[in-house]
């Protein structure tokens, strides 16, 4: 996040804070604390709980042991909420000590939220309380403006206090209106890093960003911080862009934002808030700023000029930038400067954002993930709504069903399905999944295991089931349903191609959409903002589904081929989910669900889509650099649920290099399916993919089908290895090479690996380098190498923290293993009393070691004599002793080893800087006495 704090900064911050403290009583401290409460919770959540509790205990704020127990019983966010509240309840001294603890832990924590919070306090300094009170109570106004403000707030309250949730036919409840304050609105807003070229569909890309949030790599911004101090900008922004994928809750958040302002809970510094929707503004062409406001709020006629006299007291909210039909060029040079000046509506909005009109006012605009046609760099703060974290998904299920058993089973169903779980960070997807579950069990109060197994497992199946249940609740003939779905399908595809999500009555008429059909109201939502009535699909992804479905209902090869080819040419990949649905509908099972209502769906479309998909696989094989494109194609194959097709399409292409790609839960589910379908994958490289134990749980059941498996540079830890070991124990395990370097493993992993290796006969190469294998359980791994069934030929233990105490265990394994021929032991501290045991084992007649790597093992002259015994090993051909501490005294023993060894072909002695030039030259010339020998020495 670009933080550059120092100990000096921290001390200065504490001192500034301490200077402010004496003037604050407990009531004022409580006001400050409440003002920053959400930020404090986010900061605590991102911190190492043990370190924080230890720091607080050292200041006598709490009993460490008691809270460690509490922490184990609660989810992390819930624990953070409790801790923050408990400290406030403990009184003034506890609150002060807590703040000081946060300053002390700031550098080590590296939390973007904590850094932003403390920096804001330091910047505001003596003005802190004044700013807080201004947000709490607002500006003083004249009696006339105060009355008008009350009228305005009442008008906005009537518009925003109720939120209608859609319930489709067949669900457990009808459409219902809920009070906005009763809803869970704690959607995460994160600071958006500089935007880069998108590489995948918003559904997938935001899934990745959501994983970043869960790893505390994004700054969370609560709504009351949108217009507060920004560390990145070094100022408080006047213009803010809130982006987010369709259905994530942008409009809902704005509705809650306005509702909280009306009720005095948020930003009372703004005397007047004006809320506009671009969909409603589309009916305007040329207009003045004054007229635009009065058309929406005519009751302001008498006081508008007075209201606009103080722009810094005004906030303009514009919802749905991507839905605007007006040209919106934020680089525009010719701007509007007068509230009565008539201009294109787009010019008015841009002029507000650029501050040429009503300079000092604040502007908040929402949009889908940044439209390619808009240059939004003019916005001082760009944020993105991240949606529901897992805890909130579970809460959503509880609120939806109000039946604990049903909500629990639904949440576990979501969690166990990577495809659905990746998408249900979007609230509307949670609604869709819960709706489908409620449809499937509408005649019974609970959900059983058999029903769970029949629930959708792909996005296509989810939408097919959703539509099938709607169709089942309408009595119209199949031909009527097909006619309607055909007309709205072609309209949906037109919208997908042209980035249109709201359709007017002329659009519907041009595609012959029958709006009077009962089924129509179950598929599209009508906006009643006269005179510009618009229609949109229940969710934009449903629009993409209908755009794909129409090709199966109304077979037209020319249109299909054109659509398929066009999916290759879109730079922003906004048609990926459309293509995913086309592929998913080729699945016989998915089509069979719709058959009772729509009849036989086109078999020719199925063939054409499969042919296109197979050719796409070939194209990806030829362009191996684009790893995300490979994953997208695998995703399309997954949607077909056709294992034979997967195996045939991939053919001999059974090598997948996905190193460095940040994989989402969706990716793991897709990879699992691909591996299961292929049954024999030559190589799978997943190095540096941020894989943890939860991810491994999704993937492990299919890893036994891979021959060469690279998992280096991840975060598996011991729990992840434990889960993975089931693959090694699988009776049909094909793994020959396994790389687990740099995974934060400890000797505990040796227990799991030892047990697995004892039951495995396929493994030939095991790489455990750059972990911490030293410990009491290292012997378990060595014991497994002694097993008669063990076939390991190459073992890498570089930089694993081994001490000479491990040499005895290594010696035992080497003595009893007949297959081990390559051993890497470099960068360990092996010299000591037991080093001789290792050399003895390596010199025994039964030893099979051919290549021995002993770089930088702290080898000194007093241990060099043990190396001479290696000459008894008739199989040793390569010996590496680089980066050690051999002197001229030890060189004589090296010479003896070289001359006595009957098999040695190469010995490396680079960077033994204590050797004299004479000794090096003498060793180098030994190759003249032993033809075929290479002595590498600098």
N, C-alpha and C positions, 0 to 999 in steps of 0.2 A: 504493500500500500504506500510505499515511498516514505515510511517513517524514518526519521533520523534523530531520534532523541538520545540524550546522553545523561550520565549521572548528574552532571552540572544542571541540566535542564530540570531533572527530577527534583533536585534539592531546591532550586529556585521556585519550582511549582509548589512544593510543600511550604516554603517560607511565605510565599504570597498568600497561600490558603490560611496559614496560621495567623497572619496579620489580619485577615478578614474575620476569623473566628470569634475573637473577643466581643465583637459588636453584635453577634447573633445569639439570640436566645433559642430555646428548644422549638418554639413555634416557627421561627424563621428557618431554622435548620430543617424542620419538617417540610416546610414549603419547598426549599431547595431540593431536598431528598425526593419528594414526590415528583418534582419537575423532571428529575433525572432517573426516576425509578425504572422505566423500561430500558434505558441505556445501561443502568447498573446490572439489571438481570442478564442482558445480553453479554456484558463484560464478564460477569461471574461465570456464566455458562461456558465461556471460551477459555477459562483459566484452569490450570491444574488444581483440582480440588484439594489434594493433600497439601500442596504448597500454600494455598490460600488459608486453609484451616490452621496450619502451623503458624503462619504469620499472625492471624487473628488471635490465636491462643497465647502467643508471646506478648500480646498487648492486653491480655486478660479480658477479651471481649466475650469469649465463649469457651466451653469445654470441648477440646478437640475430639476426644474419644466418642463423646455423645453424638457429635455431628457426623463423624465417620460412619457410625451405625445408621444414622438417619439417611445419609447419602446412599447407602447400599439398598435401602428399601424404596427409594423414590427415583423416578426418571430425572435426568440431569436438569432439565428446564424447571421442573416442579421443585427440585431441591434448591435451585438458584432463587426462585420466587420466595420460598420459605426463608432462606438465609437472609435475603435483603429485608424482608418484613421483620424477622426476629431482631435484627440489628436496630431497626427503627424503634421497635417496641422497647429495646433495652435502654433507651434514653440518650441524652446529649453526649456524654463522654464516649459511649459506644459508637455513635454516629461519627464523631470527630476522628476517633481511632480507626474506624473503617476507611474513611477517606484517606487518612495518612498511609494506611496499609496499601491501598490501591496505588498511591504515588510510588511507594517503595517497590511494588511488584511490576510497575509499568514496563520497564525494560525487558525483564525476563519473560513476561507474559506475551508480548508481541501481539496483543489483541487490537485490531483496528478500532473496535468500539470503545475500548478503554482509553486508547490514545486520543481519539476524537473528543471524548467526554472530558478528560482532564485538560486538554488543550483549550476547550471552550471556556471552562471555568477560569483558566489563567488569563485568557484574552479579555474576557468580560470584567474580571477583577472586581473593582468597586461598583461597577455598573450591573453586576450580576443580579442583585435583588430587584433593581429597577426594571430590568428586562423581563424577569419572571413575573413581576406584578403587572407589567403592561400586557403580557400574554394572558394573565389571569383576569384582569379587570377592564382592560381596554382604555381608550382615550376618553377624556371628558368631551361631551358633545352639547350643542345648544339644545334647548327643549324641543325645538321643531325637528332637528335631526334625530334626536333621541326617540321621538314618537314615530318618525318615519322608519328608523332602524327596527323598532318593535314590530311595526306593520310588515316590514320586509322579512324579518325573522319568522313571523307567523306564516307568511306565504311559503317560505322555504321549508318550514317544518311540515306543512301540509303535503308538500311534494316529496319529502324524503323520509318521513318517519315510518312508512310501510314499505316492505320489500316483498314482492310476490315471487314465490318459488314455483316453477313449472312442475306439474306432475302429469306425465303422459298417461293415456288410457291403459288400463291394465295394472297400474301401480297400486300400492296399498292405500294411498290417500289422494284426494283431489288436490287441485291447485290450492295453495294456502298462502295467506298473507301473515307475515310475522313482523313484530315491532323491531325496527332496525337495531335498537339498543340491546335486544335480547340475543342477537346473533353473535357468533364467534367471528370477530373481524380482525383477529391478530395475524393478518397476512404479512409476510416478511417482505420488506423493501430493502434491497441491497444497492450499495454504491456500484454503479456500472463502470467497469474499467473501459479505457478507450476501445471503441468498437472496431472489430476486425471483420474481414470478409467471412461471411457465414459459409460453413462447409456442410451443413445438414439442415433438415427441416426443424422448425422451431420446437416441435414436440421433443425431439432428440437433443437439440442443443441446450434447451433450458433444463432438461434432465441432468445434463453435465454440470451446469452452473449450480443446480440445486444440490448436487453432491458436493460441490465446492463449499457451499454454505454450511452443509452438515459437518464439514471438516474445519469450520471456523476460518475460512480463507476469504470471506467477504464481509464487508462492513454492513451491519444491519441498521436501517434507518427507520425509526418509528415515525408515524405521521407528524407528530409534534416537533420533529427535527428537520423537516423538509426545507424550511426557510430559516433555519438557524445556522450558526457558524460552521463553515466547511474548512477543514484543515487542508484539503487538496487545493481549494481556491483562495485561501487566506482571506475570506470574506463571507458575509451572509448573503446567499444568492437571492436575486429577485425573480429569476426565471428557472423553473423546474420542469423537467420532462420525466413522467412516470410511464415506462413502457412495460409490456407484458404480453404474453401469448393470449390468444382468444380463450375466454372463459376463466381466466386466472383471477378475476375479481377487480379489474380497474374501475369499472362503473360503480360497483358496490362500494369500493373504497372511497370513491369521490362522494357517493351518497352519504356514507358514514362520516366523512370529513365535514361536509356541510351540516349534517345533523348535529355533530359535536360542537361546531361553531355556534349554531343557533342556540344550543343549550348551555353555552358558556364554558364548555370543557376544553376548547381548543382555539388558539390564536385569536384572542380577543383584541390583539393589536390591530386587527383588520376591522374597521367600523362597518364595512359593507363587503359582502362576498357575492359575486355574480357568477351563476352557474349556467353554462351553455353546453348543449350537445351539438356536435358538428352535423349529425344527421338532420337535426331541426334547422340548422343554419344553411343547409344546402339549398333551401328554397329562396334564399336571398341572393341578389346579384350585387348591384351597386348600392351602397348604404353608408350612412355616417355612423360614427361611434355612438353618438347620442341616440340615433334611431334604433340601432341594433339593441341597445339596452332597453329602450322603451317598448319595443315590440314584445319583449319577454317580460318586462316589469312595468306595465303602463302606469301603475299607481305612483311611480316615482316622478311623474311629470313635473310637479311643482317644485321639487327639491333637488332635481338631478344636478343642476349646475353647482349648487352648494356642495353636494356630495362629492363631485369630481374635483373640487377645489384642492383637496388634500390627497393626491395620488398615493402617498406612502401608506394611507389608511385603507387602501383598496386591494382586493384580491379577485382576479378573474380566473375562473376554472373553465377550461374547454376540454370536453370529453370526446375521444374518438377521432384523433387527427387523421388516422388512416382511412376513415370513412368520409372525409371531406371531399366534395366534388370541386372545390375551389383550388386554384393554383396557389401553392404555399411555398414561396421561395424566400427562405430566411436570409439569403444573401442580397435581397432586393436593395437597390440603391435609392429609388424614388419612394420615399416613405410618407405616410400621413402624419401631420403635426397639429391638427385641429380637430376637436371632437365633433364639429359640425361639417367638416370636409367630407364630401361624398366620394367614396372609392370602392373598388372591388373588395368584397368581404375578406379575401385572402390578404390584401394589403393592410386592412385594419388590424387583423390578428398579428401579422408580422410586425407592424409598427408598435403594437403593444409589447411584443416580446423584445424588440430592438430598443424599446424605451424612448422612441421619438415621440410617441403619443402617451400622454399621462406619465411622464418621467417620474420614476420612483415607485410606481405601482408594482404589484407582484402578480405573476402569471404562472399558473399550473396547468400543464397540458398532458393528457394521456394519449397513448397510442399503442397499437400492437407493436411487437418487436420491430424496431426502427425500419420504416419503409425505405426502400432503396432510393426513392426519388426525393427524399427530404434530407437537406443538410442541417443537422440538428446541433452542430457545434456551438451555436449561439446560446444554447441553454447552459446556464452556469452550473447547474447540477443535473446530472442524468442518472436516473435510478431505474431499477427493474423490480417488479413484484415477483417474488420467488414462489408464492403459493404456500401450500400446506406442508409442514414437516410431518413425519410419521405420527407423532402424538396427536396432531390436529386432524389427521386422516381418521384416526381411531375415534376422536371426539365427534367428528362429522357422522360416522356410522352410528354412534350412540344416539345422536340427535335425530337422525333420519328414521331409525327403526323404533326407538323407545322400547326395545326388547333386547336385553343384555345378551342372551344366547345367540340371537340372530345377528346382532351387531358384531359380536366377537368373531363368529364364524365368517362373516362377510369380510371383516378386516384381515383375518388370517388368510382368507382366499385371495384378497388383494396382495398381501405381503408375499405370498408364496408364488405369485405369478409375476415374473420380472417385467413382462411387457405391460401389464396393467399397472403395476406398482410404479413403473417409470412415469406413467402418464397421470397418475392420480394425485400428483402434487397440485394439479389444476382442480380447483373446487368443482367445476362443472363435470369433470370426469368422475369424481367421487359420486356426484349425483347420478351420473349415467350408470355407473357400475351398481350402485345401490338400487337404482330403479330396475335394472335387469334382474338382480337377485330377487327383489320383491315381486317382480312379474313371475319369475320361475317358481316361487313358493307362495303364490297368492292364496292357494287353497289349503295351506298348512302353516302353523305358527312357527315351526322350526326348520332348520336346514340340516340334512343328514349327509353322511360321507358320500353316499351314492349320488346325491344331488350336486354336491361340490364337484365331483368328477365329471358331471355333465355340463357344468357351467363353462362359459367361453374361456379359451386360453390364448386367443389372438385378438388383435384389434378388429379384424374383419368379423370374427365370430361374435364379438361383443356387439357390433353395430347390426349384424344380421339378426341376432336374437332380439335386440331392441326393436327393430322394425317389424319382425315377425309377430311380436307380442302386440304391437299397435294394430297391425293388420288383422290379427285374430279377434280384436275387439270391434271390428267394423263388419257390417253384414253385406257390404256392397259386393257385386260380382267381381271375379278375378279380372275381367276385362276392364272394369272401371278403375281398379287399383293400378293395373298396368298402364292405363292411359295417363293417369295422374302422375305416376312415378316416372313415366317417360318424359312428360312435359317439364316437370320440375328438375329432372335429371339433366336434360340438355341445358336448361337455364343454370343449373348448378355448375356444370362444366364451363359454361361461358363465364360465370363468375370466378371460378378457379383460375382460368386463363388470364382474366383481366383484373384480378385482385379486387373483385366486387363481392361484398358480403351483405349489402342492403339493396333490395330490389324495389323499384316503384311499380305502380299499377301498369304503366306502359310496358315495363319489362315483362311482367306476367302475361300481359295480353299478347305480346310478340311471340311468346313461346306457348301460347294457347293453354295456359294454366287455369284450370277450373277452380276458382277460389270458393265456389259455393259447395264443393264436395266436402262432406263431413270429415273425411280423412285429411284434407288440406290443413285444417286448424290444428291437427295433431303433429304436423311436420314443420310448420312454419309459424313464426311469431309475427303478429301485426303490431306496428307502432301506430298509435292513434293520434299522433300529433298532426292534426289538420293544419293547413290543407295538404301537406306533403306526406301522405301516408306511405310507409315503407314496410317491407316484409323481409324477414331474415330467417335462416334455419335455426333450429334449437341450439345448435353449436356449429361452428365453422367446420369442424371435422365431419359432422353429419353431411354438410354440403359436399365435401370431398368424397364421402361415401356414395352419395346419390350420383355424383358425376361419374363414378366408376360403374355403379350398378346399371346405369342406363345402357351401357354397351352390351350388357348381358340380356337386358330386357328387349332392346330394340337393335337387333344386329345390323351393323353398318360397317363393313370392313374398311372402307375408305376413311371414315371418321376415326375409327379405332387406330389404324396405322398412323394417321396424322397425329393423333393424341399421344401415342406411344413415342413417336420420334421427337415430338416437342418436349417430352420430359427430359431428354438429353441436353436440350439447349438452354434451359433456364438457369442462369448463373446463381440465383439465390435459392435454388432447389426447393421452391415453395410447392412443387407438385409431387414431392416424394411420398406423402401419405396417400395421395390420389393413386399413384402407381402401386403402392402397397396394397390398397383395396382391390385394384384390378387383379393383382397376383393372388390375393387372398380369396377372391371369388372364383378362382379356378379350382378351388378345393371342393370336391364332390359333397363333403359333409356340410359345408357352409351353404352351398346352393340348395341342398336337400331341405334345409330349414325353411327356405322361402318358397319351395315348390308348391306346397298346398295353397298358397295365396297368389302366386304369380305364374304358376305352371312351369314348364321346362324352360330353364335359362339356356342361352345360346351355347351349344357345344363348340361351335366354330370360334367364338370369341375366346373360349378356354384354350383351344389349340393355338390361336394366334398369340395370346398373351404368353403362353409357355414357350413358344418359339422365340419370341422377343427376349424373354428372360434368359433363355439359354445362350442367346447371342451376346447379351449383356455380360454374362459370366465370362465368356471368351474375351470380350473387350477388356474387362477388369484384369484378367490374367496377363494381358499384354502390357498393362500399365500398373506395375506393382507399387509405384510410389504413393498412390493415393489410398491410404489405409482406411480412411473414413468411407470412401466410395465402396471399398470392398465390404465393409460392414453393412452399408446400405443395401447392397445386393444380397448379402446373406440374410438380411432382415426380410427382403421380398421373398426369398426362398422359404424362410420360416413361415411366412403368412400362408404359403400354399399348403403347409402341413403334409407335403408329399415327399416322403423319405426316398422313394425310388427316384423321383425327379432330382432331388438334391444330389444323390450319389451319381446319377448319370450326368448331370450338368457340370459337376465339378470334375468328373472324370479322373484324370491323373493329377489334377491340380489339388494336391493334398498337403500343401505347405502354406501356412498362414503366419505371416510376420506382422504382428500388431503392436510391436514394441513402441512404447512412448505414447500410446493412445489412452486417454482417460476414459475407461470403459464405464458405462452406466449399467444399472440392473437389467435394462432391456438388452444390452449387448451380451451379457452373460447368459440370459435365457436363449438368445439366438445362437450363440456359440455352442451351448449345450445341445440344442436340437441338431445343429450341423454335425457335430462330432458323433452324436448318436446315429445319425443317418449314414455317415460315411463309414463308420465302424473301423476304419484303418487310416489314420491321418499320419503322414510321414513326419511332419514337424509343425509345432505350434509354439510361437515365440510371443510371450506375454510379459516381457521384461519392462520394468518401469511403467506399469499400468495402474499403479496405486491400488493393487489388489489387497484386500484385507480378509479377515476370517469370514465375514458375512458374504462377501463375494465368492469366496472359495466354496462356501456351502452350496451355492447355486450351481457351480461349475464342476465340482469334484466328481459327481456320479458318472461323468462322461469322459474323464481324463485318462482312464485306463486304455482308451482306444488310440492314444497318441504314442508314436514311437520316440520322438525326440521332443522333450518338453522344457521350455525355458521360462522360468519364473523369477529371474534375477531382479533385484532392485525394487521389490514390492514391500508390503507391510504385513506379511502373513503372520509373523510371530508364532508362538508355540501352538496357539489354538488353531490357526490356519493350517499348520502342518498336520496337526491331529486329524483334521477333517480330510485333508488331502490323502492321508495314508490309506484310507479305504480304497483308493484307486490302486495303490500298490498291492493291496491284499486281494484284489479282484482276481478270480480264477482265470480270466481271459486277459489279464493285464499285458499290454504290449510295450510298456515304457522301457526303453533301453537307455536313454540319456535323460537325466533329471538335473536341472540347474536351479539351486535354491540360494545362490549367493546373495548377500546383503538383504536379508529379510528379518533382521532383528530377532533371530532365533537364539535360544539359550540351550543349555544342556538338557533341559526338559524335553526338547524336541528329539533328543537322542533316544528317549524311551519310545516315543511314537514311531520313529524311523526304524529303530532296532526291531520292534515287533513286526513291522511291515516287511522289512527286508528278509526276515527269517521265513516269511511266507511268500516270497517272491522269487521267481526264477528268470525274469526277463531283464532286470536292471543290469546294465553293464557299466555305466558312468554316473557317478554321483558327485555333484559340486555343492559344497557347503561353505565355501570360502566367505570371509568377511561377515561371519556371525560370531557368537560367543559360545563355543562348544565345551570349553573347559568347565568341569564340575563333576559331581559324583555320578551323574548319569551318562557321562561320556563312555563309561565301560559298557553300558547296554548296547551302544552302537557297535563297539568293537567286538562284543560277544556275538552279535548277529553276523558280523563278517566271518566269524569262525564256523557258521552254520554250514553243513554239507550241501544245503540247497542254494547257498549264496553264489551268484555268478558275477559279482562286481569285478570289473577289470581295471577301472580307473577311479581314483578317489582324490578329490580336491579338498584340502583342509587348510588352505592358505589363510593367514590372518584370522584364526579362530580362537585366539587367546590361550592356546595350549601351553602348558608348562611341562617341565621335565617329568613331573609326576604322572603325566599321561603317557609317557614313553613305554611304561610297562604294559599298559592296555594295548597300545599300538603294536608292541612286540608280540603279544599273544595273538592278535588278529593276523599279523603277517605270517607267523609261524604256522597257523592252522588254516590259512586260506591258500588254495591252490590256483586261484584265477587272477588275483590282484597283480597287475603288471606295471601300473603307473600310479605313483604316489606323490602328491603335492603337499609339502609341509612347510612351505616358506612363510616368513614373517611371523613366526612363533618363537617363544623363548624356551627352546628345548634343552639347552645345555644345563646339566646338573648331575646329581648322583645317579639318575636312572637313564641318562643318555646312552650309557654303555649297553643297557638292556635292548634298546632299540637297534643299535648297531649289530649286536649279536644275532638278533632275529633276522636282520637284513642280510646276514652273512651265512645263514643256515642253508644246508643243501636243499631244503624244501621250499625256500623263498623263491617266488616267481617274479619279483620286482625287476623290471627292465629299465624303467625311467624313474629317477629319484630327484625331486626338486627340494633343495635345502637352502634357498636364498634367505639371507638375513635372519638366521636363527640364533644370532649372538654367539656364533662358533669362534672359540679362541684356541690358542695353542695347546692348552692342557686337555682339550677334548679331541684335538685332531688325531692323536694316535689311534683312537677308536675307529677312525675311518679306514685304517689299513686293512681291517678285517673284511671290508667290503670286497676285497680281491678274491675272497672265497666264493663270492656269488658269481656263478658262471653264466648268469642271464643278464646281469646289469650292463647296459650299453650306454646310457646317458646319466650323467651326474652333474647337477648344478649347485655350485657353492658360492655364487656371487653375493656381494654385499655382506661379507663376514669380516672377522678380525684376525685373519691368518697372517702371521709374520714369517720371517725367513726360517725361524725354528720349526714352525709347522709345515713349511714348504717341503722339507726333507721327507716328511711322512706322506705328503701328497704325491711326491715323486715315487716313493716306494709303492703306494697304492696303484699308480698308473702302470708301473713296470710289472707288477705282479698280476694285475687283473688280466684274465684271458679273454674277456668279452668287451671291455670298455671301448667305445667308439668316439665318445665326445665327453669332455669335461669343461665346464665353464667356471672361470675364476675372476670374472670382471669385478671391478670396484672393491678389491681387497687392498686397500690403500696402504696397509702396513707392510706389504711386500716390497723389497728393494727391487730396483730395475734388474740387478744381476739375477736375483731369484726368479723373477718373471721370465727373463730371457732363457734361463736354464730349463724352466718348466715348458716354455714354448718349444724348445728344441727337442723335447722328448718324442715329438711326432716323427723325428728322423729315425729314432730307434724302434718305433712301433708303427709301421706302415698302416694307413687307414685310420689312424687316431687323429682327432681334432682337439687341440688344446686352445680354448678361447680365453684370452687374457689381455687386458689393456696394458 
